[in-house]
């Protein structure tokens, strides 16, 4: 069974997802700019979708397949986004990383700051060997955050997803435990 603690940085608290987060998720995920470059967030964001998402994530956590952290500002506890380690495969010691930030939290280095303890959690607490992440090619900011934190592009998945009727290319990046250990040293 997975365990999850609260992680802290100098400016952020990364805490377990709870049902009480539904209103914040519903409000922030309803903004078109959030859905625009997220593969799995619809727009308009349907009423009740946040509750459904939370129920799914909590069940996935109970089954040992996913861990979701809420990203909050440390001093005012304002909801700023989510970061997930999902599709955890114990047999192959790998998982997928997914994240998004509220529009007003972008461009301030929060995601890079959040990734550091989350990567430590993934490799040390979960014992993973490999963590992959995807981003739409037209969202280079996500790719830059990943690369800045040791992820290496492994491929380009041409027209991998369809977003609002348009097929989108998606980059695949990954980091291995040994790469992270070398970067963290």
N, CA, C and O atoms as a DFTB+ gen file, in Angstrom:
740 C
 N C O
     1  1       0.840      -1.193       0.000
     2  2       0.000       0.000       0.000
     3  2       0.879       1.248       0.000
     4  3       1.882       1.311       0.711
     5  1       0.498       2.228      -0.795
     6  2       1.234       3.480      -0.876
     7  2       1.012       4.315       0.369
     8  3      -0.047       4.263       0.995
     9  1       2.028       5.085       0.716
    10  2       1.885       6.109       1.744
    11  2       2.291       7.426       1.123
    12  3       3.129       7.468       0.222
    13  1       1.704       8.487       1.601
    14  2       1.981       9.802       1.040
    15  2       2.113      10.807       2.161
    16  3       1.239      10.915       3.021
    17  1       3.193      11.530       2.146
    18  2       3.382      12.584       3.128
    19  2       3.251      13.935       2.437
    20  3       3.174      14.017       1.211
    21  1       3.226      14.977       3.231
    22  2       3.226      16.333       2.698
    23  2       4.670      16.738       2.452
    24  3       5.535      16.536       3.304
    25  1       4.924      17.310       1.285
    26  2       6.262      17.759       0.909
    27  2       6.279      19.280       0.950
    28  3       5.274      19.927       0.656
    29  1       7.426      19.848       1.315
    30  2       7.527      21.310       1.368
    31  2       8.762      21.788       0.638
    32  3       9.783      21.103       0.587
    33  1       8.647      22.974       0.076
    34  2       9.784      23.690      -0.502
    35  2       9.808      25.062       0.176
    36  3       9.041      25.306       1.108
    37  1      10.665      25.934      -0.277
    38  2      10.714      27.255       0.354
    39  2       9.423      28.049       0.144
    40  3       9.063      28.866       0.991
    41  1       8.717      27.820      -0.980
    42  2       7.509      28.595      -1.261
    43  2       6.236      27.770      -1.372
    44  3       5.142      28.332      -1.437
    45  1       6.360      26.442      -1.396
    46  2       5.211      25.597      -1.702
    47  2       4.981      24.502      -0.672
    48  3       5.900      24.059       0.017
    49  1       3.732      24.084      -0.591
    50  2       3.344      22.878       0.133
    51  2       2.725      21.952      -0.905
    52  3       1.854      22.357      -1.674
    53  1       3.182      20.710      -0.917
    54  2       2.641      19.681      -1.798
    55  2       1.990      18.652      -0.884
    56  3       2.676      17.887      -0.207
    57  1       0.680      18.640      -0.872
    58  2      -0.040      17.814       0.090
    59  2      -0.969      16.840      -0.634
    60  3      -1.289      17.026      -1.808
    61  1      -1.397      15.799       0.083
    62  2      -2.317      14.839      -0.533
    63  2      -3.627      15.497      -0.974
    64  3      -4.126      16.420      -0.331
    65  1      -4.156      15.007      -2.063
    66  2      -5.449      15.422      -2.596
    67  2      -6.564      14.969      -1.654
    68  3      -6.531      13.853      -1.135
    69  1      -7.554      15.846      -1.437
    70  2      -8.721      15.481      -0.621
    71  2      -9.992      15.889      -1.360
    72  3      -9.951      16.653      -2.324
    73  1     -11.109      15.369      -0.891
    74  2     -12.399      15.728      -1.500
    75  2     -12.702      17.218      -1.356
    76  3     -13.435      17.783      -2.167
    77  1     -12.147      17.850      -0.339
    78  2     -12.362      19.285      -0.117
    79  2     -11.722      20.141      -1.212
    80  3     -12.005      21.336      -1.296
    81  1     -10.861      19.548      -2.055
    82  2     -10.217      20.287      -3.143
    83  2     -11.114      20.459      -4.367
    84  3     -10.747      21.167      -5.304
    85  1     -12.272      19.825      -4.371
    86  2     -13.141      19.860      -5.549
    87  2     -13.480      21.283      -6.021
    88  3     -13.354      21.552      -7.216
    89  1     -13.900      22.197      -5.154
    90  2     -14.230      23.539      -5.661
    91  2     -13.038      24.244      -6.323
    92  3     -13.199      24.891      -7.357
    93  1     -11.858      24.121      -5.736
    94  2     -10.673      24.771      -6.322
    95  2     -10.326      24.165      -7.676
    96  3     -10.035      24.884      -8.632
    97  1     -10.359      22.841      -7.748
    98  2     -10.055      22.178      -9.023
    99  2     -11.098      22.567     -10.062
   100  3     -10.748      22.885     -11.199
   101  1     -12.363      22.547      -9.691
   102  2     -13.434      22.888     -10.630
   103  2     -13.236      24.299     -11.175
   104  3     -13.379      24.528     -12.376
   105  1     -12.908      25.240     -10.300
   106  2     -12.729      26.633     -10.720
   107  2     -11.517      26.793     -11.636
   108  3     -11.626      27.383     -12.711
   109  1     -10.376      26.276     -11.220
   110  2      -9.140      26.494     -11.978
   111  2      -9.136      25.694     -13.277
   112  3      -8.731      26.212     -14.317
   113  1      -9.580      24.438     -13.231
   114  2      -9.583      23.609     -14.440
   115  2     -10.612      24.081     -15.467
   116  3     -10.540      23.696     -16.634
   117  1     -11.556      24.902     -15.049
   118  2     -12.561      25.423     -15.983
   119  2     -12.021      26.529     -16.878
   120  3     -12.683      26.919     -17.840
   121  1     -10.848      27.033     -16.583
   122  2     -10.253      28.098     -17.387
   123  2      -9.694      27.499     -18.682
   124  3      -8.922      26.541     -18.646
   125  1     -10.078      28.056     -19.794
   126  2      -9.688      27.507     -21.099
   127  2      -8.175      27.365     -21.247
   128  3      -7.709      26.389     -21.834
   129  1      -7.407      28.311     -20.732
   130  2      -5.940      28.252     -20.850
   131  2      -5.358      27.006     -20.191
   132  3      -4.317      26.512     -20.622
   133  1      -6.009      26.497     -19.159
   134  2      -5.542      25.277     -18.500
   135  2      -5.777      24.088     -19.422
   136  3      -4.867      23.296     -19.666
   137  1      -6.990      23.965     -19.929
   138  2      -7.341      22.836     -20.787
   139  2      -6.609      22.867     -22.129
   140  3      -6.383      21.820     -22.736
   141  1      -6.243      24.045     -22.588
   142  2      -5.673      24.203     -23.921
   143  2      -4.489      23.285     -24.189
   144  3      -4.405      22.696     -25.267
   145  1      -3.582      23.150     -23.247
   146  2      -2.391      22.337     -23.504
   147  2      -2.319      21.084     -22.642
   148  3      -1.285      20.419     -22.587
   149  1      -3.414      20.766     -21.974
   150  2      -3.465      19.528     -21.196
   151  2      -4.167      18.446     -22.010
   152  3      -5.271      18.649     -22.518
   153  1      -3.522      17.319     -22.124
   154  2      -4.049      16.233     -22.937
   155  2      -5.389      15.736     -22.399
   156  3      -6.280      15.403     -23.180
   157  1      -5.543      15.684     -21.074
   158  2      -6.720      15.014     -20.514
   159  2      -7.727      15.932     -19.813
   160  3      -8.646      15.435     -19.163
   161  1      -7.582      17.231     -19.926
   162  2      -8.550      18.136     -19.297
   163  2      -9.476      18.692     -20.373
   164  3      -9.026      19.359     -21.305
   165  1     -10.781      18.412     -20.238
   166  2     -11.732      18.910     -21.240
   167  2     -12.088      20.375     -20.998
   168  3     -11.889      20.911     -19.908
   169  1     -12.615      21.002     -22.037
   170  2     -13.168      22.349     -21.903
   171  2     -14.409      22.426     -22.768
   172  3     -14.334      22.051     -23.939
   173  1     -15.513      22.874     -22.284
   174  2     -15.677      23.317     -20.911
   175  2     -15.552      22.146     -19.930
   176  3     -15.882      21.003     -20.245
   177  1     -15.067      22.472     -18.741
   178  2     -14.882      21.473     -17.684
   179  2     -16.261      21.189     -17.086
   180  3     -16.867      22.078     -16.488
   181  1     -16.759      19.967     -17.239
   182  2     -18.145      19.686     -16.827
   183  2     -18.382      19.840     -15.322
   184  3     -17.493      19.573     -14.513
   185  1     -19.577      20.270     -14.964
   186  2     -19.962      20.305     -13.553
   187  2     -19.798      18.908     -12.982
   188  3     -20.172      17.926     -13.623
   189  1     -19.247      18.814     -11.796
   190  2     -19.054      17.525     -11.147
   191  2     -17.790      16.795     -11.561
   192  3     -17.462      15.758     -10.984
   193  1     -17.074      17.314     -12.547
   194  2     -15.868      16.638     -13.018
   195  2     -14.786      16.596     -11.949
   196  3     -14.064      15.605     -11.844
   197  1     -14.663      17.644     -11.162
   198  2     -13.647      17.662     -10.105
   199  2     -13.915      16.558      -9.085
   200  3     -12.984      15.877      -8.658
   201  1     -15.162      16.375      -8.694
   202  2     -15.511      15.307      -7.750
   203  2     -15.203      13.938      -8.349
   204  3     -14.680      13.061      -7.661
   205  1     -15.527      13.752      -9.632
   206  2     -15.246      12.486     -10.307
   207  2     -13.745      12.238     -10.356
   208  3     -13.283      11.134     -10.069
   209  1     -12.984      13.270     -10.721
   210  2     -11.532      13.164     -10.789
   211  2     -10.949      12.772      -9.422
   212  3     -10.118      11.869      -9.334
   213  1     -11.387      13.451      -8.370
   214  2     -10.872      13.166      -7.028
   215  2     -11.205      11.729      -6.616
   216  3     -10.348      11.026      -6.081
   217  1     -12.429      11.295      -6.859
   218  2     -12.803       9.911      -6.517
   219  2     -11.920       8.918      -7.245
   220  3     -11.472       7.931      -6.659
   221  1     -11.668       9.174      -8.522
   222  2     -10.805       8.289      -9.306
   223  2      -9.382       8.280      -8.744
   224  3      -8.782       7.217      -8.583
   225  1      -8.849       9.457      -8.450
   226  2      -7.476       9.548      -7.948
   227  2      -7.342       8.871      -6.584
   228  3      -6.354       8.180      -6.334
   229  1      -8.320       9.061      -5.703
   230  2      -8.267       8.429      -4.382
   231  2      -8.342       6.910      -4.502
   232  3      -7.654       6.199      -3.770
   233  1      -9.168       6.406      -5.415
   234  2      -9.248       4.953      -5.638
   235  2      -7.936       4.422      -6.214
   236  3      -7.456       3.362      -5.812
   237  1      -7.363       5.169      -7.156
   238  2      -6.075       4.766      -7.748
   239  2      -4.976       4.748      -6.675
   240  3      -4.107       3.877      -6.689
   241  1      -5.020       5.699      -5.762
   242  2      -4.055       5.730      -4.663
   243  2      -4.227       4.501      -3.775
   244  3      -3.250       3.844      -3.418
   245  1      -5.472       4.196      -3.423
   246  2      -5.748       3.029      -2.578
   247  2      -5.258       1.737      -3.235
   248  3      -4.814       0.814      -2.551
   249  1      -5.343       1.680      -4.561
   250  2      -4.900       0.495      -5.303
   251  2      -3.400       0.490      -5.568
   252  3      -2.873      -0.476      -6.120
   253  1      -2.702       1.567      -5.175
   254  2      -1.263       1.636      -5.370
   255  2      -0.831       2.020      -6.767
   256  3       0.298       1.744      -7.171
   257  1      -1.746       2.673      -7.527
   258  2      -1.437       3.001      -8.920
   259  2      -1.175       4.482      -9.179
   260  3      -0.762       4.850     -10.279
   261  1      -1.410       5.337      -8.182
   262  2      -1.289       6.773      -8.429
   263  2      -1.119       7.531      -7.111
   264  3      -1.649       7.133      -6.074
   265  1      -0.369       8.627      -7.179
   266  2      -0.226       9.540      -6.046
   267  2      -0.424      10.950      -6.602
   268  3       0.233      11.339      -7.567
   269  1      -1.327      11.710      -5.992
   270  2      -1.603      13.068      -6.456
   271  2      -1.298      14.056      -5.342
   272  3      -1.718      13.882      -4.199
   273  1      -0.553      15.101      -5.705
   274  2      -0.238      16.180      -4.773
   275  2      -0.939      17.460      -5.227
   276  3      -0.929      17.806      -6.408
   277  1      -1.542      18.147      -4.273
   278  2      -2.059      19.492      -4.504
   279  2      -0.895      20.449      -4.264
   280  3      -0.178      20.332      -3.271
   281  1      -0.718      21.385      -5.171
   282  2       0.323      22.403      -5.031
   283  2      -0.330      23.659      -4.460
   284  3      -1.259      24.214      -5.047
   285  1       0.173      24.098      -3.300
   286  2      -0.346      25.309      -2.654
   287  2       0.809      26.253      -2.348
   288  3       1.930      25.816      -2.088
   289  1       0.522      27.554      -2.381
   290  2       1.483      28.527      -1.876
   291  2       1.639      28.290      -0.385
   292  3       0.654      28.068       0.319
   293  1       2.853      28.336       0.090
   294  2       3.128      28.002       1.483
   295  2       2.506      28.983       2.470
   296  3       2.016      28.573       3.522
   297  1       2.521      30.255       2.148
   298  2       2.133      31.251       3.138
   299  2       0.657      31.603       3.151
   300  3       0.124      31.981       4.194
   301  1      -0.017      31.487       2.009
   302  2      -1.447      31.802       2.006
   303  2      -2.325      30.595       1.669
   304  3      -3.549      30.707       1.619
   305  1      -1.688      29.434       1.437
   306  2      -2.372      28.165       1.160
   307  2      -3.333      28.253      -0.029
   308  3      -4.362      27.577      -0.041
   309  1      -3.011      29.072      -1.021
   310  2      -3.821      29.191      -2.229
   311  2      -3.537      28.009      -3.150
   312  3      -2.379      27.681      -3.410
   313  1      -4.596      27.371      -3.640
   314  2      -4.483      26.268      -4.593
   315  2      -3.809      26.783      -5.860
   316  3      -4.231      27.788      -6.433
   317  1      -2.750      26.082      -6.295
   318  2      -2.011      26.525      -7.476
   319  2      -1.898      25.477      -8.564
   320  3      -1.432      25.788      -9.660
   321  1      -2.310      24.237      -8.299
   322  2      -2.242      23.214      -9.325
   323  2      -2.125      21.825      -8.741
   324  3      -2.293      21.611      -7.541
   325  1      -1.830      20.878      -9.633
   326  2      -1.718      19.469      -9.255
   327  2      -0.489      18.849      -9.896
   328  3      -0.039      19.278     -10.959
   329  1       0.042      17.839      -9.237
   330  2       1.115      17.037      -9.814
   331  2       0.831      15.585      -9.434
   332  3       0.591      15.269      -8.269
   333  1       0.864      14.713     -10.434
   334  2       0.522      13.310     -10.234
   335  2       1.681      12.406     -10.643
   336  3       2.405      12.680     -11.600
   337  1       1.830      11.345      -9.902
   338  2       2.638      10.209     -10.330
   339  2       1.601       9.116     -10.564
   340  3       1.016       8.603      -9.611
   341  1       1.373       8.758     -11.820
   342  2       0.269       7.857     -12.133
   343  2       0.726       6.669     -12.977
   344  3       1.858       6.600     -13.454
   345  1      -0.202       5.752     -13.133
   346  2       0.094       4.522     -13.876
   347  2       1.349       3.852     -13.333
   348  3       2.221       3.421     -14.088
   349  1       1.422       3.775     -12.011
   350  2       2.579       3.154     -11.364
   351  2       2.584       1.664     -11.678
   352  3       1.609       0.958     -11.419
   353  1       3.682       1.200     -12.234
   354  2       3.870      -0.213     -12.570
   355  2       4.967      -0.766     -11.670
   356  3       6.152      -0.530     -11.904
   357  1       4.567      -1.497     -10.648
   358  2       5.550      -2.063      -9.721
   359  2       6.476      -3.051     -10.423
   360  3       7.676      -3.076     -10.152
   361  1       5.924      -3.866     -11.324
   362  2       6.727      -4.888     -11.999
   363  2       7.927      -4.275     -12.725
   364  3       9.032      -4.816     -12.674
   365  1       7.707      -3.165     -13.389
   366  2       8.772      -2.527     -14.165
   367  2       9.353      -1.305     -13.474
   368  3      10.238      -0.644     -14.018
   369  1       8.858      -1.000     -12.273
   370  2       9.361       0.107     -11.466
   371  2       9.342       1.432     -12.234
   372  3      10.333       2.161     -12.276
   373  1       8.193       1.720     -12.836
   374  2       8.062       2.945     -13.615
   375  2       6.677       3.554     -13.441
   376  3       5.742       2.897     -12.982
   377  1       6.567       4.833     -13.822
   378  2       5.294       5.549     -13.730
   379  2       5.334       6.749     -14.661
   380  3       6.354       7.039     -15.286
   381  1       4.209       7.438     -14.741
   382  2       4.102       8.655     -15.542
   383  2       3.916       9.845     -14.621
   384  3       3.220       9.749     -13.609
   385  1       4.530      10.958     -14.963
   386  2       4.378      12.218     -14.244
   387  2       3.466      13.126     -15.057
   388  3       3.611      13.231     -16.275
   389  1       2.529      13.780     -14.385
   390  2       1.647      14.734     -15.046
   391  2       1.454      15.919     -14.098
   392  3       1.397      15.741     -12.882
   393  1       1.353      17.125     -14.654
   394  2       1.200      18.302     -13.803
   395  2       0.544      19.442     -14.553
   396  3       0.562      19.496     -15.783
   397  1      -0.036      20.351     -13.786
   398  2      -0.530      21.611     -14.329
   399  2      -0.587      22.656     -13.232
   400  3      -0.748      22.347     -12.051
   401  1      -0.450      23.896     -13.656
   402  2      -0.488      25.037     -12.738
   403  2      -1.605      25.988     -13.118
   404  3      -1.954      26.118     -14.291
   405  1      -2.156      26.644     -12.124
   406  2      -3.116      27.721     -12.362
   407  2      -2.425      28.802     -13.189
   408  3      -1.215      28.998     -13.076
   409  1      -3.182      29.488     -14.002
   410  2      -2.626      30.502     -14.900
   411  2      -1.810      31.540     -14.133
   412  3      -0.721      31.910     -14.569
   413  1      -2.324      32.012     -12.998
   414  2      -1.625      33.065     -12.253
   415  2      -0.348      32.565     -11.576
   416  3       0.457      33.374     -11.116
   417  1      -0.153      31.265     -11.510
   418  2       1.047      30.698     -10.877
   419  2       2.156      30.397     -11.896
   420  3       3.265      30.025     -11.513
   421  1       1.862      30.556     -13.165
   422  2       2.838      30.220     -14.208
   423  2       3.946      31.270     -14.296
   424  3       3.769      32.433     -13.934
   425  1       5.092      30.808     -14.792
   426  2       6.213      31.707     -15.052
   427  2       6.953      32.188     -13.816
   428  3       7.716      33.150     -13.892
   429  1       6.741      31.534     -12.675
   430  2       7.384      31.955     -11.430
   431  2       8.310      30.884     -10.855
   432  3       8.811      31.017      -9.739
   433  1       8.531      29.818     -11.634
   434  2       9.425      28.756     -11.186
   435  2       8.797      27.767     -10.219
   436  3       9.503      26.940      -9.642
   437  1       7.478      27.834     -10.030
   438  2       6.826      26.938      -9.078
   439  2       6.919      25.465      -9.476
   440  3       7.141      24.604      -8.625
   441  1       6.747      25.171     -10.778
   442  2       6.742      23.767     -11.160
   443  2       8.120      23.145     -10.998
   444  3       8.223      22.005     -10.548
   445  1       9.167      23.852     -11.348
   446  2      10.515      23.326     -11.113
   447  2      10.748      23.114      -9.623
   448  3      11.350      22.121      -9.213
   449  1      10.276      24.036      -8.837
   450  2      10.419      23.921      -7.381
   451  2       9.648      22.707      -6.856
   452  3      10.138      21.990      -5.985
   453  1       8.447      22.479      -7.384
   454  2       7.631      21.337      -6.951
   455  2       8.217      20.010      -7.423
   456  3       8.113      19.001      -6.725
   457  1       8.827      20.008      -8.596
   458  2       9.351      18.746      -9.141
   459  2      10.472      18.155      -8.300
   460  3      10.586      16.933      -8.204
   461  1      11.282      18.972      -7.703
   462  2      12.421      18.450      -6.944
   463  2      12.000      17.480      -5.834
   464  3      12.501      16.356      -5.812
   465  1      11.110      17.855      -4.916
   466  2      10.698      16.882      -3.897
   467  2       9.843      15.745      -4.456
   468  3       9.859      14.639      -3.916
   469  1       9.105      16.004      -5.522
   470  2       8.281      14.945      -6.108
   471  2       9.173      13.885      -6.747
   472  3       8.895      12.691      -6.632
   473  1      10.236      14.308      -7.416
   474  2      11.177      13.332      -7.977
   475  2      11.844      12.530      -6.865
   476  3      12.000      11.315      -6.981
   477  1      12.231      13.199      -5.802
   478  2      12.815      12.489      -4.659
   479  2      11.812      11.465      -4.121
   480  3      12.186      10.327      -3.837
   481  1      10.550      11.858      -3.980
   482  2       9.502      10.956      -3.522
   483  2       9.368       9.757      -4.473
   484  3       9.279       8.613      -4.028
   485  1       9.354      10.025      -5.766
   486  2       9.186       8.955      -6.758
   487  2      10.324       7.938      -6.687
   488  3      10.084       6.731      -6.707
   489  1      11.560       8.425      -6.604
   490  2      12.702       7.519      -6.650
   491  2      13.048       6.915      -5.295
   492  3      13.471       5.761      -5.227
   493  1      12.876       7.668      -4.223
   494  2      13.236       7.141      -2.902
   495  2      12.063       6.446      -2.213
   496  3      12.186       5.291      -1.804
   497  1      10.937       7.129      -2.082
   498  2       9.800       6.556      -1.351
   499  2       9.077       5.473      -2.152
   500  3       8.726       4.424      -1.611
   501  1       8.855       5.734      -3.448
   502  2       8.163       4.748      -4.271
   503  2       9.121       3.714      -4.861
   504  3       8.684       2.659      -5.321
   505  1      10.412       4.006      -4.850
   506  2      11.394       3.061      -5.374
   507  2      11.346       2.888      -6.877
   508  3      11.717       1.833      -7.393
   509  1      10.892       3.912      -7.587
   510  2      10.813       3.806      -9.042
   511  2      12.197       3.877      -9.678
   512  3      13.136       4.426      -9.101
   513  1      12.303       3.316     -10.864
   514  2      13.526       3.401     -11.649
   515  2      13.369       4.375     -12.816
   516  3      14.353       4.954     -13.277
   517  1      12.131       4.559     -13.296
   518  2      11.900       5.388     -14.478
   519  2      10.606       6.157     -14.311
   520  3       9.595       5.621     -13.858
   521  1      10.661       7.424     -14.688
   522  2       9.486       8.285     -14.666
   523  2       9.413       8.968     -16.029
   524  3      10.371       9.611     -16.459
   525  1       8.282       8.828     -16.699
   526  2       8.125       9.473     -18.008
   527  2       7.091      10.590     -17.900
   528  3       6.326      10.659     -16.938
   529  1       7.086      11.451     -18.896
   530  2       6.111      12.546     -18.961
   531  2       5.869      12.884     -20.426
   532  3       6.738      12.695     -21.278
   533  1       4.682      13.383     -20.697
   534  2       4.299      13.791     -22.047
   535  2       3.937      15.271     -22.026
   536  3       3.460      15.798     -21.020
   537  1       4.173      15.928     -23.156
   538  2       3.634      17.281     -23.308
   539  2       3.385      17.554     -24.778
   540  3       4.099      17.056     -25.649
   541  1       2.354      18.358     -25.042
   542  2       2.081      18.752     -26.413
   543  2       3.251      19.597     -26.912
   544  3       3.773      20.436     -26.177
   545  1       3.652      19.379     -28.134
   546  2       4.793      20.098     -28.695
   547  2       4.559      21.607     -28.685
   548  3       5.506      22.378     -28.537
   549  1       3.321      22.028     -28.841
   550  2       3.039      23.472     -28.832
   551  2       3.031      24.057     -27.419
   552  3       2.686      25.223     -27.226
   553  1       3.413      23.241     -26.436
   554  2       3.550      23.706     -25.049
   555  2       5.012      23.512     -24.622
   556  3       5.299      22.673     -23.768
   557  1       5.926      24.276     -25.207
   558  2       7.341      24.069     -24.909
   559  2       7.716      24.386     -23.462
   560  3       8.745      23.910     -22.983
   561  1       6.913      25.175     -22.760
   562  2       7.231      25.493     -21.361
   563  2       7.280      24.226     -20.515
   564  3       8.158      24.086     -19.664
   565  1       6.355      23.308     -20.736
   566  2       6.378      22.047     -19.981
   567  2       7.636      21.255     -20.297
   568  3       8.258      20.687     -19.399
   569  1       8.010      21.215     -21.560
   570  2       9.234      20.509     -21.943
   571  2      10.466      21.124     -21.300
   572  3      11.370      20.403     -20.878
   573  1      10.509      22.444     -21.223
   574  2      11.653      23.116     -20.599
   575  2      11.752      22.801     -19.116
   576  3      12.847      22.579     -18.599
   577  1      10.609      22.779     -18.425
   578  2      10.601      22.445     -16.995
   579  2      11.119      21.022     -16.796
   580  3      11.936      20.766     -15.911
   581  1      10.641      20.109     -17.620
   582  2      11.084      18.715     -17.501
   583  2      12.581      18.585     -17.767
   584  3      13.293      17.940     -16.997
   585  1      13.059      19.186     -18.840
   586  2      14.483      19.097     -19.178
   587  2      15.350      19.759     -18.109
   588  3      16.425      19.255     -17.783
   589  1      14.899      20.862     -17.573
   590  2      15.635      21.554     -16.510
   591  2      15.803      20.647     -15.287
   592  3      16.758      20.792     -14.524
   593  1      14.870      19.715     -15.111
   594  2      14.893      18.820     -13.967
   595  2      15.396      17.419     -14.303
   596  3      15.139      16.469     -13.563
   597  1      16.113      17.292     -15.420
   598  2      16.811      16.053     -15.738
   599  2      16.119      15.111     -16.697
   600  3      16.676      14.063     -17.022
   601  1      14.928      15.442     -17.163
   602  2      14.245      14.587     -18.134
   603  2      14.914      14.729     -19.502
   604  3      15.405      15.800     -19.860
   605  1      14.923      13.645     -20.244
   606  2      15.519      13.604     -21.577
   607  2      14.422      13.222     -22.568
   608  3      13.643      12.301     -22.319
   609  1      14.367      13.938     -23.694
   610  2      13.356      13.589     -24.695
   611  2      13.726      12.257     -25.332
   612  3      14.845      12.060     -25.805
   613  1      12.757      11.352     -25.332
   614  2      12.959      10.022     -25.893
   615  2      12.265       9.850     -27.232
   616  3      12.585       8.934     -27.990
   617  1      11.328      10.718     -27.522
   618  2      10.635      10.553     -28.793
   619  2       9.594      11.611     -29.039
   620  3       9.275      12.433     -28.180
   621  1       9.076      11.558     -30.251
   622  2       8.003      12.441     -30.687
   623  2       6.888      11.551     -31.193
   624  3       7.092      10.752     -32.106
   625  1       5.727      11.682     -30.614
   626  2       4.565      10.896     -31.007
   627  2       3.710      11.776     -31.912
   628  3       2.955      12.628     -31.443
   629  1       3.840      11.556     -33.201
   630  2       3.167      12.405     -34.181
   631  2       1.658      12.209     -34.122
   632  3       1.152      11.088     -34.147
   633  1       0.959      13.334     -34.043
   634  2      -0.503      13.369     -34.007
   635  2      -1.056      12.354     -33.001
   636  3      -2.000      11.623     -33.302
   637  1      -0.470      12.316     -31.824
   638  2      -0.814      11.350     -30.774
   639  2      -2.166      11.617     -30.135
   640  3      -2.867      10.679     -29.755
   641  1      -2.541      12.889     -30.011
   642  2      -3.823      13.230     -29.390
   643  2      -4.610      14.173     -30.289
   644  3      -4.056      14.855     -31.152
   645  1      -5.917      14.190     -30.058
   646  2      -6.761      15.153     -30.763
   647  2      -7.336      16.091     -29.721
   648  3      -8.049      15.672     -28.809
   649  1      -7.015      17.357     -29.869
   650  2      -7.513      18.385     -28.955
   651  2      -8.371      19.342     -29.750
   652  3      -7.882      20.031     -30.646
   653  1      -9.639      19.386     -29.428
   654  2     -10.593      20.276     -30.077
   655  2     -10.569      20.125     -31.590
   656  3     -10.568      21.109     -32.330
   657  1     -10.551      18.869     -32.035
   658  2     -10.637      18.567     -33.463
   659  2      -9.327      18.637     -34.221
   660  3      -9.308      18.395     -35.428
   661  1      -8.235      18.960     -33.555
   662  2      -6.930      19.067     -34.219
   663  2      -5.996      18.001     -33.644
   664  3      -5.856      17.880     -32.427
   665  1      -5.361      17.232     -34.529
   666  2      -4.387      16.247     -34.066
   667  2      -3.107      16.957     -33.653
   668  3      -2.606      17.826     -34.367
   669  1      -2.583      16.577     -32.493
   670  2      -1.430      17.256     -31.895
   671  2      -0.257      16.286     -31.736
   672  3      -0.438      15.125     -31.369
   673  1       0.944      16.785     -32.019
   674  2       2.155      16.024     -31.744
   675  2       2.466      16.135     -30.254
   676  3       2.244      17.174     -29.632
   677  1       2.983      15.045     -29.699
   678  2       3.282      14.978     -28.274
   679  2       4.720      14.491     -28.092
   680  3       5.138      13.510     -28.708
   681  1       5.464      15.187     -27.242
   682  2       6.833      14.770     -26.921
   683  2       6.786      13.829     -25.717
   684  3       5.990      14.013     -24.797
   685  1       7.656      12.819     -25.744
   686  2       7.812      11.882     -24.642
   687  2       9.188      12.104     -24.033
   688  3      10.204      12.034     -24.725
   689  1       9.212      12.374     -22.734
   690  2      10.462      12.565     -22.007
   691  2      10.496      11.594     -20.835
   692  3       9.453      11.116     -20.391
   693  1      11.690      11.302     -20.336
   694  2      11.808      10.423     -19.178
   695  2      13.075      10.748     -18.409
   696  3      14.022      11.335     -18.932
   697  1      13.052      10.344     -17.147
   698  2      14.232      10.436     -16.291
   699  2      14.380       9.087     -15.588
   700  3      13.402       8.495     -15.133
   701  1      15.615       8.621     -15.510
   702  2      15.924       7.378     -14.810
   703  2      16.458       7.709     -13.428
   704  3      16.980       8.799     -13.195
   705  1      16.322       6.764     -12.523
   706  2      16.831       6.955     -11.161
   707  2      18.299       7.362     -11.202
   708  3      18.693       8.284     -10.487
   709  1      19.115       6.703     -12.015
   710  2      20.563       7.014     -12.053
   711  2      20.805       8.439     -12.556
   712  3      21.735       9.105     -12.101
   713  1      19.973       8.908     -13.493
   714  2      20.094      10.288     -13.976
   715  2      19.757      11.262     -12.861
   716  3      20.454      12.256     -12.661
   717  1      18.683      10.970     -12.138
   718  2      18.264      11.819     -11.022
   719  2      19.320      11.823      -9.914
   720  3      19.624      12.876      -9.353
   721  1      19.873      10.663      -9.600
   722  2      20.904      10.594      -8.567
   723  2      22.118      11.426      -8.953
   724  3      22.701      12.113      -8.114
   725  1      22.496      11.361     -10.229
   726  2      23.632      12.155     -10.702
   727  2      23.351      13.644     -10.639
   728  3      24.237      14.439     -10.328
   729  1      22.092      14.024     -10.940
   730  2      21.705      15.440     -10.912
   731  2      21.560      15.932      -9.475
   732  3      21.898      17.076      -9.169
   733  1      21.050      15.056      -8.582
   734  2      20.803      15.439      -7.194
   735  2      22.108      15.504      -6.380
   736  3      22.159      16.155      -5.337
   737  1      23.148      14.833      -6.861
   738  2      24.411      14.783      -6.098
   739  2      25.123      16.112      -6.045
   740  3      26.191      16.217      -5.441
